[in-house]
Amino acid sequence: MDMVEIIRQCEICSANYTVRSGGFSRRYCYECSPINIPRSEIASYIRSAIKRQLISEFGGKCKQCGYNKSVAALVFHHINPAEKDFNLSSNGKILSMSQYRAEASKCELLCFNCHTDIHAPERPILQTNEEAHILLGAKRTEESKKCIICSSAFYMSKRGHARKYCYECAPYGIKRSAAINYIINAINRQIISENGGRCTICNFDKNRNVLRFHHAGEDAKKERVKAGTLIKDISLCRLKAEKCILLCTNCYAETHEHVRVVSCTNAEAESQIQKYTSKQRQCETCGSNIERKNKTGLCRKCLNHLLRAERPSKETLLKQLKTQTFVAVGKKYGVADNTIRKWIRQYDT
């Protein structure tokens, strides 16, 4: 069987690529969907190719600050959330490129820093210690206490001897369920300020919510900085933060680079396929070309002829069916019972 080649256009980047027999279902070029990769990683490569193509079509840089160093640090921000049909960065079913382009037209291209600044602006201090002391009035104690987060002195209420945090870290008069968020924010604010308060690579310092801790080595990853557990022990938090460096989300994305890069070009992939399929095999019976992966060593025509059972005459079949069942007769000739019924109907016609 001769090898058939067809030139197609990639649905993502519109590049021309060649497909051969056995790969006619391929929709993407070899740069967007590489060959010889695990099946579990194919979707990840395709999503990365879609993201690269959309970013290049929409300017390739942040609309606010002009950032264009890494594709991994760029994201699409929906201008009007009410018009949002799906999340472009979701890991669900891969849709058509026209659907992705229609959804991206509702967005603006931003870097992670600008995107975080929009969705998570830095939370201001709700009240100072002086303002809380005025609210307490005569209810406050005469002796001050030291905050375990920021080490500032504060006065407690006479009923609040268990308080560990000052009123800037945990405001006075709020619900207990909301206090945990203020405490975590205060811990994050304090640790970031103790570690420089800015990205160690690009010196970004406009919004603390944009900054995050990056583990400098493999050993540091064993002890992660988690705010939920840090409330119990601030010294443990500081100890863990010493093993990290402070990065903004853009630099963090550049460091991890979670977007898949092009593993090989279309020309390289086609040369590999050509090398793999160039060694043709011949059918052992008729000598025609067959695929290299063929396990039988026969072409389809010869294989069908070999598997085709020799049909007995109608009289022989009817004679055997008088004493045996259709299943038993079929086993004798290596076919199914329904095949015996078809043979009899064909003899009648």
TORLUMDREN-788358 format. One record per residue (C-alpha): residue number from 1; residue in one letter; x, y, z. Coordinates in steps of 0.1 Angstrom, whole numbers, plus 5000, padded with zeros to 4 digits. Layout:
// residues N
+-----+-----+------+------+------+
!   n ! res !    x !    y !    z !
+-----+-----+------+------+------+
! NUM !   A !    X !    Y !    Z !
...
+-----+-----+------+------+------+
END
This chain:
// residues 349
+-----+-----+------+------+------+
!   n ! res !    x !    y !    z !
+-----+-----+------+------+------+
!   1 !   M ! 5000 ! 5000 ! 5000 !
!   2 !   D ! 5015 ! 5033 ! 4989 !
!   3 !   M ! 5020 ! 5061 ! 5014 !
!   4 !   V ! 4995 ! 5090 ! 5008 !
!   5 !   E ! 5005 ! 5126 ! 5017 !
!   6 !   I ! 4981 ! 5155 ! 5022 !
!   7 !   I ! 4990 ! 5192 ! 5029 !
!   8 !   R ! 4968 ! 5208 ! 5055 !
!   9 !   Q ! 4965 ! 5241 ! 5073 !
!  10 !   C ! 4968 ! 5242 ! 5111 !
!  11 !   E ! 4936 ! 5254 ! 5129 !
!  12 !   I ! 4956 ! 5274 ! 5154 !
!  13 !   C ! 4985 ! 5292 ! 5136 !
!  14 !   S ! 4974 ! 5286 ! 5099 !
!  15 !   A ! 5007 ! 5271 ! 5090 !
!  16 !   N ! 5009 ! 5244 ! 5063 !
!  17 !   Y ! 5020 ! 5209 ! 5073 !
!  18 !   T ! 5021 ! 5175 ! 5057 !
!  19 !   V ! 5001 ! 5145 ! 5070 !
!  20 !   R ! 5006 ! 5109 ! 5059 !
!  21 !   S ! 4986 ! 5077 ! 5060 !
!  22 !   G ! 4975 ! 5071 ! 5095 !
!  23 !   G ! 4975 ! 5107 ! 5106 !
!  24 !   F ! 4946 ! 5122 ! 5086 !
!  25 !   S ! 4927 ! 5131 ! 5118 !
!  26 !   R ! 4954 ! 5155 ! 5128 !
!  27 !   R ! 4941 ! 5191 ! 5131 !
!  28 !   Y ! 4972 ! 5209 ! 5143 !
!  29 !   C ! 5007 ! 5214 ! 5129 !
!  30 !   Y ! 5037 ! 5197 ! 5146 !
!  31 !   E ! 5047 ! 5230 ! 5164 !
!  32 !   C ! 5013 ! 5233 ! 5181 !
!  33 !   S ! 5009 ! 5196 ! 5187 !
!  34 !   P ! 5043 ! 5178 ! 5187 !
!  35 !   I ! 5049 ! 5142 ! 5178 !
!  36 !   N ! 5062 ! 5115 ! 5201 !
!  37 !   I ! 5049 ! 5131 ! 5234 !
!  38 !   P ! 5028 ! 5114 ! 5261 !
!  39 !   R ! 4991 ! 5114 ! 5254 !
!  40 !   S ! 4984 ! 5131 ! 5288 !
!  41 !   E ! 5005 ! 5162 ! 5277 !
!  42 !   I ! 4990 ! 5168 ! 5242 !
!  43 !   A ! 4962 ! 5190 ! 5255 !
!  44 !   S ! 4987 ! 5211 ! 5275 !
!  45 !   Y ! 5008 ! 5217 ! 5243 !
!  46 !   I ! 4977 ! 5226 ! 5223 !
!  47 !   R ! 4965 ! 5251 ! 5250 !
!  48 !   S ! 4999 ! 5267 ! 5251 !
!  49 !   A ! 4999 ! 5270 ! 5213 !
!  50 !   I ! 4965 ! 5286 ! 5214 !
!  51 !   K ! 4977 ! 5311 ! 5240 !
!  52 !   R ! 5008 ! 5320 ! 5220 !
!  53 !   Q ! 4987 ! 5326 ! 5189 !
!  54 !   L ! 4961 ! 5347 ! 5207 !
!  55 !   I ! 4987 ! 5368 ! 5224 !
!  56 !   S ! 5006 ! 5375 ! 5191 !
!  57 !   E ! 4973 ! 5384 ! 5174 !
!  58 !   F ! 4964 ! 5409 ! 5202 !
!  59 !   G ! 4996 ! 5428 ! 5204 !
!  60 !   G ! 5019 ! 5406 ! 5223 !
!  61 !   K ! 5023 ! 5430 ! 5253 !
!  62 !   C ! 5005 ! 5443 ! 5283 !
!  63 !   K ! 4981 ! 5471 ! 5274 !
!  64 !   Q ! 4989 ! 5491 ! 5306 !
!  65 !   C ! 5026 ! 5488 ! 5312 !
!  66 !   G ! 5039 ! 5473 ! 5279 !
!  67 !   Y ! 5054 ! 5442 ! 5294 !
!  68 !   N ! 5064 ! 5416 ! 5267 !
!  69 !   K ! 5092 ! 5395 ! 5282 !
!  70 !   S ! 5074 ! 5362 ! 5287 !
!  71 !   V ! 5042 ! 5348 ! 5273 !
!  72 !   A ! 5037 ! 5329 ! 5306 !
!  73 !   A ! 5032 ! 5362 ! 5324 !
!  74 !   L ! 5005 ! 5376 ! 5300 !
!  75 !   V ! 4968 ! 5370 ! 5306 !
!  76 !   F ! 4934 ! 5381 ! 5291 !
!  77 !   H ! 4913 ! 5403 ! 5313 !
!  78 !   H ! 4875 ! 5406 ! 5306 !
!  79 !   I ! 4866 ! 5443 ! 5304 !
!  80 !   N ! 4829 ! 5435 ! 5311 !
!  81 !   P ! 4825 ! 5404 ! 5333 !
!  82 !   A ! 4788 ! 5402 ! 5323 !
!  83 !   E ! 4799 ! 5394 ! 5287 !
!  84 !   K ! 4822 ! 5365 ! 5298 !
!  85 !   D ! 4812 ! 5332 ! 5283 !
!  86 !   F ! 4842 ! 5311 ! 5295 !
!  87 !   N ! 4876 ! 5315 ! 5310 !
!  88 !   L ! 4904 ! 5315 ! 5284 !
!  89 !   S ! 4928 ! 5300 ! 5308 !
!  90 !   S ! 4906 ! 5271 ! 5319 !
!  91 !   N ! 4918 ! 5235 ! 5314 !
!  92 !   G ! 4886 ! 5221 ! 5302 !
!  93 !   K ! 4876 ! 5209 ! 5267 !
!  94 !   I ! 4896 ! 5224 ! 5238 !
!  95 !   L ! 4873 ! 5246 ! 5217 !
!  96 !   S ! 4876 ! 5258 ! 5182 !
!  97 !   M ! 4900 ! 5287 ! 5174 !
!  98 !   S ! 4871 ! 5309 ! 5163 !
!  99 !   Q ! 4855 ! 5306 ! 5197 !
! 100 !   Y ! 4887 ! 5315 ! 5214 !
! 101 !   R ! 4892 ! 5346 ! 5192 !
! 102 !   A ! 4856 ! 5357 ! 5198 !
! 103 !   E ! 4861 ! 5355 ! 5236 !
! 104 !   A ! 4895 ! 5372 ! 5234 !
! 105 !   S ! 4879 ! 5401 ! 5215 !
! 106 !   K ! 4860 ! 5409 ! 5247 !
! 107 !   C ! 4893 ! 5412 ! 5267 !
! 108 !   E ! 4924 ! 5433 ! 5270 !
! 109 !   L ! 4959 ! 5418 ! 5273 !
! 110 !   L ! 4975 ! 5424 ! 5306 !
! 111 !   C ! 5005 ! 5411 ! 5325 !
! 112 !   F ! 5000 ! 5393 ! 5358 !
! 113 !   N ! 5011 ! 5424 ! 5378 !
! 114 !   C ! 4985 ! 5447 ! 5363 !
! 115 !   H ! 4958 ! 5420 ! 5363 !
! 116 !   T ! 4964 ! 5413 ! 5401 !
! 117 !   D ! 4964 ! 5451 ! 5407 !
! 118 !   I ! 4929 ! 5453 ! 5392 !
! 119 !   H ! 4914 ! 5422 ! 5410 !
! 120 !   A ! 4933 ! 5424 ! 5443 !
! 121 !   P ! 4942 ! 5460 ! 5452 !
! 122 !   E ! 4962 ! 5463 ! 5483 !
! 123 !   R ! 4939 ! 5464 ! 5514 !
! 124 !   P ! 4944 ! 5496 ! 5535 !
! 125 !   I ! 4947 ! 5495 ! 5573 !
! 126 !   L ! 4912 ! 5497 ! 5586 !
! 127 !   Q ! 4920 ! 5515 ! 5618 !
! 128 !   T ! 4952 ! 5527 ! 5636 !
! 129 !   N ! 4960 ! 5518 ! 5672 !
! 130 !   E ! 4952 ! 5554 ! 5683 !
! 131 !   E ! 4918 ! 5552 ! 5667 !
! 132 !   A ! 4911 ! 5519 ! 5684 !
! 133 !   H ! 4922 ! 5533 ! 5718 !
! 134 !   I ! 4897 ! 5562 ! 5714 !
! 135 !   L ! 4870 ! 5537 ! 5707 !
! 136 !   L ! 4879 ! 5517 ! 5738 !
! 137 !   G ! 4879 ! 5547 ! 5761 !
! 138 !   A ! 4877 ! 5538 ! 5797 !
! 139 !   K ! 4875 ! 5501 ! 5789 !
! 140 !   R ! 4912 ! 5498 ! 5781 !
! 141 !   T ! 4938 ! 5485 ! 5804 !
! 142 !   E ! 4966 ! 5506 ! 5819 !
! 143 !   E ! 4994 ! 5483 ! 5808 !
! 144 !   S ! 5002 ! 5480 ! 5771 !
! 145 !   K ! 5011 ! 5448 ! 5752 !
! 146 !   K ! 5033 ! 5440 ! 5723 !
! 147 !   C ! 5019 ! 5427 ! 5689 !
! 148 !   I ! 5034 ! 5394 ! 5679 !
! 149 !   I ! 5033 ! 5404 ! 5642 !
! 150 !   C ! 5045 ! 5440 ! 5639 !
! 151 !   S ! 5058 ! 5444 ! 5675 !
! 152 !   S ! 5039 ! 5477 ! 5680 !
! 153 !   A ! 5025 ! 5485 ! 5715 !
! 154 !   F ! 4988 ! 5486 ! 5721 !
! 155 !   Y ! 4963 ! 5487 ! 5749 !
! 156 !   M ! 4937 ! 5460 ! 5754 !
! 157 !   S ! 4902 ! 5461 ! 5766 !
! 158 !   K ! 4897 ! 5448 ! 5802 !
! 159 !   R ! 4880 ! 5417 ! 5787 !
! 160 !   G ! 4905 ! 5411 ! 5759 !
! 161 !   H ! 4936 ! 5398 ! 5778 !
! 162 !   A ! 4938 ! 5370 ! 5752 !
! 163 !   R ! 4945 ! 5394 ! 5723 !
! 164 !   K ! 4978 ! 5389 ! 5706 !
! 165 !   Y ! 4976 ! 5414 ! 5678 !
! 166 !   C ! 4974 ! 5451 ! 5677 !
! 167 !   Y ! 4944 ! 5469 ! 5661 !
! 168 !   E ! 4962 ! 5476 ! 5628 !
! 169 !   C ! 4967 ! 5439 ! 5623 !
! 170 !   A ! 4933 ! 5428 ! 5638 !
! 171 !   P ! 4909 ! 5457 ! 5639 !
! 172 !   Y ! 4886 ! 5463 ! 5669 !
! 173 !   G ! 4849 ! 5456 ! 5666 !
! 174 !   I ! 4849 ! 5433 ! 5636 !
! 175 !   K ! 4834 ! 5397 ! 5634 !
! 176 !   R ! 4857 ! 5368 ! 5643 !
! 177 !   S ! 4851 ! 5352 ! 5609 !
! 178 !   A ! 4865 ! 5383 ! 5592 !
! 179 !   A ! 4894 ! 5389 ! 5616 !
! 180 !   I ! 4913 ! 5359 ! 5602 !
! 181 !   N ! 4916 ! 5376 ! 5568 !
! 182 !   Y ! 4929 ! 5408 ! 5584 !
! 183 !   I ! 4955 ! 5388 ! 5604 !
! 184 !   I ! 4967 ! 5369 ! 5573 !
! 185 !   N ! 4970 ! 5402 ! 5554 !
! 186 !   A ! 4990 ! 5417 ! 5583 !
! 187 !   I ! 5013 ! 5387 ! 5584 !
! 188 !   N ! 5018 ! 5390 ! 5546 !
! 189 !   R ! 5024 ! 5427 ! 5549 !
! 190 !   Q ! 5049 ! 5424 ! 5577 !
! 191 !   I ! 5070 ! 5395 ! 5562 !
! 192 !   I ! 5071 ! 5413 ! 5528 !
! 193 !   S ! 5083 ! 5445 ! 5544 !
! 194 !   E ! 5110 ! 5426 ! 5564 !
! 195 !   N ! 5123 ! 5410 ! 5532 !
! 196 !   G ! 5127 ! 5442 ! 5513 !
! 197 !   G ! 5091 ! 5449 ! 5502 !
! 198 !   R ! 5099 ! 5447 ! 5465 !
! 199 !   C ! 5107 ! 5421 ! 5437 !
! 200 !   T ! 5144 ! 5411 ! 5438 !
! 201 !   I ! 5145 ! 5411 ! 5400 !
! 202 !   C ! 5125 ! 5441 ! 5387 !
! 203 !   N ! 5121 ! 5460 ! 5420 !
! 204 !   F ! 5082 ! 5461 ! 5417 !
! 205 !   D ! 5067 ! 5475 ! 5449 !
! 206 !   K ! 5034 ! 5491 ! 5441 !
! 207 !   N ! 5011 ! 5464 ! 5454 !
! 208 !   R ! 5020 ! 5438 ! 5481 !
! 209 !   N ! 4994 ! 5414 ! 5467 !
! 210 !   V ! 5015 ! 5411 ! 5435 !
! 211 !   L ! 5045 ! 5399 ! 5455 !
! 212 !   R ! 5050 ! 5363 ! 5464 !
! 213 !   F ! 5077 ! 5341 ! 5478 !
! 214 !   H ! 5097 ! 5319 ! 5455 !
! 215 !   H ! 5117 ! 5289 ! 5469 !
! 216 !   A ! 5153 ! 5294 ! 5459 !
! 217 !   G ! 5163 ! 5258 ! 5460 !
! 218 !   E ! 5148 ! 5223 ! 5460 !
! 219 !   D ! 5155 ! 5219 ! 5497 !
! 220 !   A ! 5134 ! 5251 ! 5505 !
! 221 !   K ! 5104 ! 5236 ! 5488 !
! 222 !   K ! 5099 ! 5211 ! 5516 !
! 223 !   E ! 5088 ! 5240 ! 5539 !
! 224 !   R ! 5063 ! 5262 ! 5521 !
! 225 !   V ! 5052 ! 5296 ! 5534 !
! 226 !   K ! 5015 ! 5292 ! 5541 !
! 227 !   A ! 4997 ! 5320 ! 5559 !
! 228 !   G ! 4971 ! 5297 ! 5575 !
! 229 !   T ! 4997 ! 5279 ! 5596 !
! 230 !   L ! 5017 ! 5310 ! 5602 !
! 231 !   I ! 4991 ! 5325 ! 5624 !
! 232 !   K ! 5001 ! 5300 ! 5651 !
! 233 !   D ! 5038 ! 5308 ! 5650 !
! 234 !   I ! 5051 ! 5340 ! 5634 !
! 235 !   S ! 5087 ! 5330 ! 5641 !
! 236 !   L ! 5082 ! 5299 ! 5620 !
! 237 !   C ! 5070 ! 5321 ! 5592 !
! 238 !   R ! 5100 ! 5342 ! 5593 !
! 239 !   L ! 5123 ! 5312 ! 5593 !
! 240 !   K ! 5106 ! 5298 ! 5562 !
! 241 !   A ! 5107 ! 5331 ! 5544 !
! 242 !   E ! 5145 ! 5332 ! 5548 !
! 243 !   K ! 5148 ! 5303 ! 5524 !
! 244 !   C ! 5128 ! 5322 ! 5497 !
! 245 !   I ! 5133 ! 5352 ! 5475 !
! 246 !   L ! 5106 ! 5378 ! 5469 !
! 247 !   L ! 5093 ! 5380 ! 5433 !
! 248 !   C ! 5064 ! 5398 ! 5416 !
! 249 !   T ! 5040 ! 5376 ! 5396 !
! 250 !   N ! 5056 ! 5385 ! 5363 !
! 251 !   C ! 5090 ! 5374 ! 5374 !
! 252 !   Y ! 5076 ! 5344 ! 5392 !
! 253 !   A ! 5059 ! 5333 ! 5359 !
! 254 !   E ! 5091 ! 5338 ! 5340 !
! 255 !   T ! 5110 ! 5316 ! 5365 !
! 256 !   H ! 5085 ! 5288 ! 5363 !
! 257 !   E ! 5075 ! 5293 ! 5326 !
! 258 !   H ! 5044 ! 5271 ! 5327 !
! 259 !   V ! 5036 ! 5277 ! 5290 !
! 260 !   R ! 5049 ! 5249 ! 5268 !
! 261 !   V ! 5076 ! 5260 ! 5243 !
! 262 !   V ! 5078 ! 5247 ! 5207 !
! 263 !   S ! 5097 ! 5214 ! 5210 !
! 264 !   C ! 5104 ! 5211 ! 5172 !
! 265 !   T ! 5095 ! 5229 ! 5140 !
! 266 !   N ! 5072 ! 5215 ! 5113 !
! 267 !   A ! 5102 ! 5208 ! 5090 !
! 268 !   E ! 5120 ! 5188 ! 5117 !
! 269 !   A ! 5089 ! 5168 ! 5126 !
! 270 !   E ! 5082 ! 5160 ! 5089 !
! 271 !   S ! 5118 ! 5148 ! 5084 !
! 272 !   Q ! 5114 ! 5125 ! 5114 !
! 273 !   I ! 5081 ! 5111 ! 5100 !
! 274 !   Q ! 5097 ! 5107 ! 5065 !
! 275 !   K ! 5126 ! 5088 ! 5080 !
! 276 !   Y ! 5103 ! 5065 ! 5099 !
! 277 !   T ! 5080 ! 5058 ! 5069 !
! 278 !   S ! 5107 ! 5056 ! 5042 !
! 279 !   K ! 5115 ! 5019 ! 5048 !
! 280 !   Q ! 5086 ! 5003 ! 5030 !
! 281 !   R ! 5077 ! 4966 ! 5034 !
! 282 !   Q ! 5063 ! 4942 ! 5008 !
! 283 !   C ! 5035 ! 4918 ! 5011 !
! 284 !   E ! 5048 ! 4882 ! 5015 !
! 285 !   T ! 5023 ! 4869 ! 4989 !
! 286 !   C ! 5018 ! 4895 ! 4962 !
! 287 !   G ! 5048 ! 4918 ! 4968 !
! 288 !   S ! 5028 ! 4951 ! 4971 !
! 289 !   N ! 5039 ! 4978 ! 4995 !
! 290 !   I ! 5025 ! 4976 ! 5031 !
! 291 !   E ! 5029 ! 4998 ! 5062 !
! 292 !   R ! 5060 ! 4994 ! 5083 !
! 293 !   K ! 5039 ! 4986 ! 5114 !
! 294 !   N ! 5021 ! 4958 ! 5097 !
! 295 !   K ! 5022 ! 4927 ! 5120 !
! 296 !   T ! 5008 ! 4901 ! 5096 !
! 297 !   G ! 5033 ! 4907 ! 5067 !
! 298 !   L ! 5003 ! 4906 ! 5042 !
! 299 !   C ! 4984 ! 4933 ! 5024 !
! 300 !   R ! 4947 ! 4937 ! 5031 !
! 301 !   K ! 4937 ! 4919 ! 4999 !
! 302 !   C ! 4958 ! 4888 ! 5007 !
! 303 !   L ! 4948 ! 4888 ! 5043 !
! 304 !   N ! 4911 ! 4888 ! 5034 !
! 305 !   H ! 4917 ! 4860 ! 5010 !
! 306 !   L ! 4935 ! 4840 ! 5036 !
! 307 !   L ! 4908 ! 4845 ! 5062 !
! 308 !   R ! 4880 ! 4838 ! 5038 !
! 309 !   A ! 4868 ! 4802 ! 5045 !
! 310 !   E ! 4861 ! 4778 ! 5017 !
! 311 !   R ! 4823 ! 4775 ! 5013 !
! 312 !   P ! 4808 ! 4740 ! 5010 !
! 313 !   S ! 4779 ! 4733 ! 4986 !
! 314 !   K ! 4743 ! 4740 ! 4996 !
! 315 !   E ! 4735 ! 4703 ! 4998 !
! 316 !   T ! 4765 ! 4697 ! 5022 !
! 317 !   L ! 4754 ! 4726 ! 5044 !
! 318 !   L ! 4718 ! 4714 ! 5046 !
! 319 !   K ! 4729 ! 4678 ! 5053 !
! 320 !   Q ! 4751 ! 4690 ! 5082 !
! 321 !   L ! 4724 ! 4713 ! 5097 !
! 322 !   K ! 4701 ! 4683 ! 5100 !
! 323 !   T ! 4723 ! 4668 ! 5127 !
! 324 !   Q ! 4742 ! 4699 ! 5140 !
! 325 !   T ! 4734 ! 4734 ! 5151 !
! 326 !   F ! 4744 ! 4766 ! 5131 !
! 327 !   V ! 4770 ! 4773 ! 5158 !
! 328 !   A ! 4786 ! 4739 ! 5155 !
! 329 !   V ! 4787 ! 4741 ! 5117 !
! 330 !   G ! 4802 ! 4776 ! 5119 !
! 331 !   K ! 4830 ! 4765 ! 5141 !
! 332 !   K ! 4838 ! 4737 ! 5117 !
! 333 !   Y ! 4844 ! 4763 ! 5089 !
! 334 !   G ! 4859 ! 4790 ! 5112 !
! 335 !   V ! 4830 ! 4814 ! 5109 !
! 336 !   A ! 4800 ! 4826 ! 5129 !
! 337 !   D ! 4766 ! 4810 ! 5129 !
! 338 !   N ! 4751 ! 4841 ! 5111 !
! 339 !   T ! 4776 ! 4836 ! 5083 !
! 340 !   I ! 4762 ! 4801 ! 5077 !
! 341 !   R ! 4727 ! 4816 ! 5074 !
! 342 !   K ! 4740 ! 4842 ! 5049 !
! 343 !   W ! 4756 ! 4815 ! 5028 !
! 344 !   I ! 4723 ! 4796 ! 5026 !
! 345 !   R ! 4704 ! 4828 ! 5016 !
! 346 !   Q ! 4730 ! 4836 ! 4989 !
! 347 !   Y ! 4726 ! 4801 ! 4975 !
! 348 !   D ! 4689 ! 4806 ! 4973 !
! 349 !   T ! 4693 ! 4838 ! 4953 !
+-----+-----+------+------+------+
END
